[in-house]
Amino acid sequence: MTTARETMTVAPSAETGAPSGERALGRRRQLSDEVAAHVRELIMSGQVRHGEFLRLERIADDLGVSVTPVREALLSLRGEGFVTLEPRRGFMPAPLTRQDVRDLFEAQAYFAGELAARAAEKITEEELASLARTQEVLERASEAGDAEAIENANHRFHRTINLCADSPKTAWLLRLVVRYAPRRFYSTIEGWTRASVDDHHLVLAALRAGDAGAARQAMRAHIRHAGTLLVVHLEAQGFWGDERK
């Protein structure tokens, strides 16, 4: 005997082949993830801080979405401990200390270093040539002060190394940590672009030599360097006031 639940079907979307209800839910989740990424970057770049409320309507307007995915994103960030919910008042960033920032970048440095070490043992000449071309694009973008091109080239450089490592579980763990780094705002942090260009040369040299240990060390130093620059950037903005942690 079949039940109503067993016989009920949902028409698939003509575009994706997925049930229309699942497709709508998937889109909502994607929007929520995009909003959460935006809010993380606002917080980690110092544009909003503890004590300042996150206005749902303003975020929705800035991103061109409805309030619903914004609310879902903030609830998700609350679960991560990234924002707090003040009864009858709204959401605000949770307190963020210097040590919190250092810890996030230390975790990122560990996984990125492991991936670089594994990539050093597997990378091909063709992949090395691709990395070198990406580095050239990064350097030209840096000279031109093209923030978007800088961000794109830097992202492509690291992604290529991570793919060469052929370690999907480690890459997945890295992605969990990297989402807290203010990717779209890095080019506004003083010294970051120059440091990125210079640090990449050391990573490339280690990869060309097939030296896993040197690649691990160079990549970890590079990520820690970025974290230090972010701490200095936030301090210059008075992010922590007189706090010394």
C-alpha positions in Angstrom: 0.0 0.0 0.0 1.4 3.4 -1.0 1.0 6.5 1.0 0.2 10.0 -0.2 3.9 11.0 0.7 5.2 8.1 -1.5 3.1 9.0 -4.5 3.6 12.8 -4.4 6.0 14.1 -7.0 7.4 17.5 -7.7 7.8 18.6 -11.3 11.5 19.1 -12.2 12.8 22.4 -13.4 13.2 22.6 -17.2 16.5 24.4 -16.8 18.2 22.2 -14.2 16.2 19.0 -14.0 15.9 19.5 -10.3 12.5 19.8 -8.6 11.5 23.4 -8.6 11.1 23.5 -4.8 14.7 22.2 -4.4 16.0 24.7 -6.9 14.3 27.6 -5.0 15.7 26.3 -1.7 19.2 25.9 -3.2 19.1 29.5 -4.5 18.0 30.8 -1.1 20.9 29.0 0.5 23.3 30.3 -2.1 22.0 33.9 -1.4 22.3 33.4 2.3 25.9 32.1 1.9 26.8 35.1 -0.3 25.4 37.5 2.3 27.2 35.8 5.1 30.5 36.1 3.2 29.8 39.8 2.7 29.1 40.4 6.4 32.2 38.4 7.4 34.3 40.6 5.2 32.7 43.8 6.6 33.7 42.7 10.1 37.1 41.3 9.3 38.1 44.4 7.4 37.0 46.7 10.2 34.1 48.3 8.4 31.7 47.3 11.2 32.6 46.3 14.7 31.2 45.2 18.1 28.8 47.8 19.4 27.5 48.7 15.9 24.2 47.1 14.8 24.0 45.4 11.4 21.0 46.8 9.6 19.2 44.1 7.6 17.6 46.6 5.2 20.8 48.3 4.4 22.7 45.1 3.8 19.8 43.9 1.6 19.9 47.1 -0.4 23.7 47.0 -0.8 23.5 43.5 -2.2 20.3 43.8 -4.1 18.5 41.0 -2.3 15.5 40.7 0.0 15.7 40.9 3.8 15.0 37.1 4.1 18.5 35.8 3.0 20.1 38.6 5.1 18.2 37.4 8.2 19.2 33.7 7.4 22.8 34.7 6.9 23.0 36.6 10.2 21.4 33.6 12.1 24.0 31.4 10.5 26.8 33.8 11.6 25.3 33.8 15.1 25.7 30.0 15.1 29.3 30.5 14.2 29.8 32.9 17.1 30.6 35.7 14.6 27.6 37.9 15.5 25.3 38.2 18.5 21.6 38.9 18.7 20.5 41.6 21.1 16.9 41.1 22.1 14.5 43.6 20.5 17.5 45.5 19.1 19.1 43.3 16.4 22.4 41.8 15.3 25.9 43.1 16.0 29.4 41.7 15.4 30.7 39.6 18.3 33.8 40.9 20.0 36.9 40.3 17.9 40.3 40.4 19.5 43.8 40.6 18.0 44.3 37.0 19.1 41.2 35.9 17.3 42.6 37.3 14.1 46.0 35.7 14.6 44.3 32.4 15.4 42.3 32.5 12.2 45.4 33.2 10.1 47.5 30.6 12.0 44.9 28.0 11.1 44.9 29.2 7.5 48.7 29.1 7.4 48.8 25.5 8.6 46.4 24.1 5.9 47.8 26.3 3.1 51.3 25.3 4.0 50.4 21.6 3.9 48.8 22.0 0.5 51.9 23.9 -0.8 54.1 21.1 0.4 52.1 18.5 -1.4 51.9 20.6 -4.5 55.7 20.8 -4.6 55.9 17.0 -5.0 53.2 16.9 -7.8 53.3 20.1 -9.7 54.0 19.8 -13.5 56.1 22.1 -15.7 52.9 23.3 -17.3 51.3 24.2 -14.0 54.5 26.0 -12.9 54.3 28.0 -16.1 50.7 28.8 -15.4 51.6 30.0 -11.9 54.4 32.2 -13.3 51.9 33.8 -15.8 49.5 34.5 -13.0 52.2 36.0 -10.9 53.1 38.3 -13.9 49.4 39.4 -14.1 49.4 40.1 -10.3 52.6 42.2 -10.6 51.1 44.2 -13.5 47.9 44.8 -11.6 49.8 45.9 -8.6 51.8 48.4 -10.7 48.5 49.7 -12.1 46.7 49.8 -8.8 43.9 47.6 -10.2 42.2 46.3 -7.1 39.9 43.8 -8.8 42.7 42.4 -11.0 44.9 42.1 -8.0 42.3 40.1 -6.0 41.5 37.9 -9.0 45.2 37.1 -9.7 46.0 36.4 -6.1 43.0 34.1 -5.8 44.0 32.2 -9.0 47.6 31.8 -7.8 46.5 30.2 -4.5 43.8 28.1 -6.1 46.2 26.7 -8.6 48.5 25.5 -5.9 45.7 24.0 -3.9 44.5 22.1 -6.9 48.0 20.8 -7.6 48.1 19.4 -4.1 45.3 16.9 -5.0 44.2 16.8 -1.4 40.5 17.6 -1.4 39.9 17.1 2.3 42.7 19.4 3.3 41.6 22.0 0.7 38.0 21.8 2.1 39.4 22.5 5.6 41.3 25.5 4.3 38.1 26.9 2.6 36.4 26.8 6.0 39.0 29.0 7.5 39.6 31.2 4.5 36.0 32.4 4.4 36.9 34.6 7.4 39.6 36.4 5.5 38.5 39.7 3.9 39.3 38.7 0.3 37.6 41.6 -1.4 39.2 44.2 0.9 42.8 43.0 1.0 43.9 45.4 -1.7 42.9 48.3 0.6 45.2 47.1 3.4 48.4 49.0 3.3 51.4 46.9 2.3 49.4 43.8 1.4 49.7 43.9 -2.3 53.5 44.4 -2.2 53.8 41.6 0.4 51.7 39.3 -1.8 53.9 39.9 -4.8 57.1 39.4 -2.9 56.0 36.4 -0.9 54.8 34.6 -4.0 58.3 34.6 -5.4 59.5 32.6 -2.5 56.6 30.1 -2.8 57.3 29.8 -6.6 61.0 29.2 -6.0 60.2 26.3 -3.6 57.7 24.8 -6.0 60.1 25.0 -8.9 62.8 23.2 -6.7 60.3 20.5 -5.7 61.2 21.3 -2.1 58.1 20.4 0.0 59.6 21.7 3.2 60.5 25.1 1.7 57.1 25.4 0.1 55.4 24.7 3.4 57.5 27.3 5.2 57.2 29.9 2.5 53.4 29.6 2.3 52.9 29.7 6.1 55.1 32.7 6.3 53.1 34.4 3.5 49.7 33.7 5.3 51.0 34.8 8.7 52.4 38.0 7.0 48.9 38.8 5.7 47.4 38.2 9.1 49.9 40.6 10.7 49.1 43.3 8.1 45.4 42.9 8.8 46.0 43.3 12.6 48.0 46.5 11.9 45.3 47.7 9.5 42.6 47.2 12.2 44.7 48.9 14.8 45.2 51.9 12.6 41.4 52.2 12.3 41.1 52.2 16.1 39.2 48.9 15.9 40.2 47.8 19.4 40.5 51.2 21.0 42.8 50.9 24.0 42.5 47.1 24.3 45.9 45.4 24.3 45.3 41.7 23.7 
